[in-house]
Amino acid sequence: MAEQDLAQHRLVCEARYWLRRGYNTPNKFSELCELLNRRSAVSLEQLIEEMRRQWKRRSAW
């Protein structure tokens, strides 16, 4: 598996992990951002976008 594919796979898995733990409302989302505040803004934004994509596809997982 290519390094880029592996990074994308990890991102998908992490997004699903947080969604399964209930971080899917505005209040919980704010909590998650505070919890992950040590990350770079770019990294956090990538996770947020992936969470949005995975939320739309949640019936597939």
Residue frames as a rotation matrix with the C-alpha (Angstrom) as fourth column:
MET 1
0.589 0.808 0.000 0.00
0.808 -0.589 0.000 0.00
0.000 0.000 -1.000 0.00
ALA 2
-0.111 -0.623 0.774 1.42
0.550 -0.687 -0.475 3.38
0.828 0.373 0.419 -0.96
GLU 3
-0.790 -0.301 -0.534 2.23
0.613 -0.355 -0.706 5.85
0.023 -0.885 0.465 1.81
GLN 4
-0.846 0.526 0.089 -0.48
-0.506 -0.844 0.179 8.26
0.169 0.106 0.980 0.64
ASP 5
-0.072 0.834 -0.547 -3.06
-0.241 0.517 0.821 5.46
0.968 0.191 0.164 0.59
LEU 6
-0.277 -0.117 -0.954 -2.04
0.780 0.552 -0.295 4.44
0.561 -0.826 -0.061 4.09
ALA 7
-0.981 -0.090 -0.172 -2.36
0.172 -0.811 -0.559 8.01
-0.090 -0.578 0.811 5.37
GLN 8
-0.522 0.852 -0.030 -5.85
-0.681 -0.396 0.616 8.28
0.513 0.343 0.787 3.83
HIS 9
-0.017 0.490 -0.871 -6.85
0.214 0.853 0.476 4.95
0.977 -0.178 -0.120 5.37
ARG 10
-0.635 -0.279 -0.720 -5.71
0.749 0.005 -0.662 6.14
0.188 -0.960 0.206 8.82
LEU 11
-0.951 0.305 0.047 -7.67
-0.309 -0.945 -0.109 9.37
0.011 -0.119 0.993 8.35
VAL 12
-0.206 0.910 -0.360 -10.83
-0.481 0.227 0.847 7.44
0.852 0.347 0.391 7.43
CYS 13
-0.111 0.115 -0.987 -10.43
0.613 0.790 0.023 5.14
0.783 -0.602 -0.158 10.42
GLU 14
-0.866 -0.251 -0.433 -9.90
0.499 -0.490 -0.715 8.04
-0.033 -0.835 0.550 12.80
ALA 15
-0.753 0.650 0.103 -12.91
-0.581 -0.731 0.359 9.93
0.308 0.210 0.928 11.43
ARG 16
0.038 0.785 -0.619 -15.12
-0.155 0.617 0.772 6.87
0.987 0.066 0.145 11.93
TYR 17
-0.457 -0.302 -0.837 -13.67
0.728 0.415 -0.546 6.36
0.512 -0.858 0.030 15.43
TRP 18
-0.988 0.054 -0.144 -14.70
0.043 -0.801 -0.597 9.83
-0.148 -0.596 0.789 16.58
LEU 19
-0.472 0.872 -0.132 -18.10
-0.708 -0.286 0.646 9.61
0.526 0.398 0.752 14.89
ARG 20
-0.057 0.423 -0.904 -18.84
0.226 0.888 0.401 6.27
0.972 -0.181 -0.147 16.57
ARG 21
-0.597 -0.241 -0.765 -18.07
0.784 0.028 -0.620 7.87
0.171 -0.970 0.173 19.92
GLY 22
0.273 0.916 -0.293 -20.79
0.942 -0.316 -0.113 10.45
-0.196 -0.245 -0.949 19.40
TYR 23
-0.410 -0.451 -0.793 -18.82
0.261 -0.891 0.372 13.43
-0.874 -0.054 0.483 18.15
ASN 24
-0.665 0.257 0.701 -21.49
0.737 0.078 0.671 14.36
0.118 0.963 -0.242 15.64
THR 25
0.593 0.804 -0.042 -23.30
0.799 -0.581 0.158 17.34
0.103 -0.128 -0.986 17.16
PRO 26
0.462 -0.425 0.779 -22.10
0.063 -0.860 -0.507 20.95
0.885 0.283 -0.370 17.29
ASN 27
0.736 -0.177 0.654 -21.44
-0.672 -0.317 0.670 20.79
0.089 -0.932 -0.351 21.05
LYS 28
0.758 -0.456 0.466 -19.57
0.188 0.837 0.515 17.50
-0.624 -0.303 0.720 20.87
PHE 29
0.625 -0.522 0.580 -17.70
0.677 -0.008 -0.736 18.74
0.389 0.853 0.348 17.84
SER 30
0.589 -0.390 0.708 -16.45
-0.438 -0.890 -0.125 21.74
0.679 -0.236 -0.695 19.83
GLU 31
0.761 -0.289 0.581 -15.32
-0.465 0.381 0.799 19.35
-0.452 -0.878 0.156 22.56
LEU 32
0.727 -0.483 0.489 -13.41
0.622 0.765 -0.169 17.32
-0.292 0.427 0.856 19.99
CYS 33
0.577 -0.517 0.632 -11.66
0.274 -0.606 -0.746 20.40
0.769 0.604 -0.208 18.63
GLU 34
0.591 -0.352 0.726 -10.58
-0.765 -0.530 0.366 21.31
0.256 -0.772 -0.582 22.17
LEU 35
0.791 -0.259 0.555 -9.43
-0.104 0.836 0.539 17.76
-0.603 -0.484 0.634 22.77
LEU 36
0.479 -0.582 0.657 -7.34
0.855 0.478 -0.201 17.77
-0.197 0.658 0.726 19.61
ASN 37
0.991 0.003 -0.137 -6.03
-0.013 -0.993 -0.119 21.33
-0.136 0.120 -0.983 20.00
ARG 38
0.242 -0.969 0.045 -2.42
-0.146 0.009 0.989 20.11
-0.959 -0.246 -0.139 19.91
ARG 39
0.084 -0.151 0.985 -2.76
0.865 0.502 0.003 19.31
-0.495 0.852 0.173 16.22
SER 40
-0.909 -0.366 -0.201 -1.96
0.189 -0.789 0.584 21.70
-0.373 0.493 0.786 13.47
ALA 41
-0.203 0.867 -0.454 -4.84
-0.525 -0.488 -0.697 23.61
-0.827 0.097 0.554 11.93
VAL 42
-0.283 0.030 -0.959 -4.33
-0.937 0.204 0.283 21.79
0.204 0.979 -0.029 8.62
SER 43
-0.933 -0.121 -0.340 -4.43
-0.062 0.982 -0.178 18.37
0.355 -0.145 -0.923 10.27
LEU 44
-0.686 0.725 -0.060 -7.57
0.141 0.051 -0.989 19.22
-0.714 -0.687 -0.137 12.23
GLU 45
-0.111 0.644 -0.757 -9.28
-0.809 -0.500 -0.307 20.58
-0.577 0.579 0.577 9.12
GLN 46
-0.582 -0.145 -0.800 -8.46
-0.665 0.651 0.366 17.38
0.468 0.745 -0.475 7.21
LEU 47
-0.961 0.245 -0.129 -10.01
0.274 0.782 -0.560 15.32
-0.036 -0.574 -0.818 10.00
ILE 48
-0.423 0.841 -0.336 -13.11
-0.207 -0.451 -0.868 17.52
-0.882 -0.298 0.365 10.05
GLU 49
-0.171 0.328 -0.929 -13.58
-0.977 -0.176 0.118 17.20
-0.125 0.928 0.351 6.30
GLU 50
-0.775 -0.151 -0.614 -13.12
-0.306 0.939 0.155 13.44
0.553 0.308 -0.774 6.46
MET 51
-0.848 0.530 -0.014 -15.65
0.224 0.335 -0.915 13.21
-0.480 -0.779 -0.403 9.30
ARG 52
-0.170 0.804 -0.570 -18.15
-0.649 -0.527 -0.549 15.05
-0.741 0.277 0.612 7.11
ARG 53
-0.319 -0.002 -0.948 -17.50
-0.875 0.385 0.293 12.66
0.364 0.923 -0.125 4.21
GLN 54
-0.928 -0.090 -0.363 -17.80
0.021 0.956 -0.291 9.62
0.373 -0.278 -0.885 6.45
TRP 55
-0.667 0.745 -0.006 -21.01
-0.156 -0.148 -0.977 10.91
-0.728 -0.651 0.215 8.06
LYS 56
-0.015 0.651 -0.759 -22.61
-0.960 -0.222 -0.172 10.97
-0.281 0.726 0.628 4.63
ARG 57
-0.125 -0.130 -0.984 -21.44
-0.648 0.761 -0.018 7.37
0.751 0.635 -0.180 4.01
ARG 58
-0.536 -0.209 0.818 -22.18
-0.836 0.263 -0.481 5.98
-0.115 -0.942 -0.316 7.49
SER 59
0.551 0.787 0.278 -24.71
-0.719 0.617 -0.321 3.45
-0.424 -0.023 0.905 6.24
ALA 60
0.632 -0.385 -0.673 -21.89
-0.442 0.535 -0.720 1.76
0.637 0.752 0.168 4.31
TRP 61
-0.498 -0.862 -0.098 -19.84
-0.380 0.318 -0.869 1.02
0.780 -0.395 -0.486 7.41
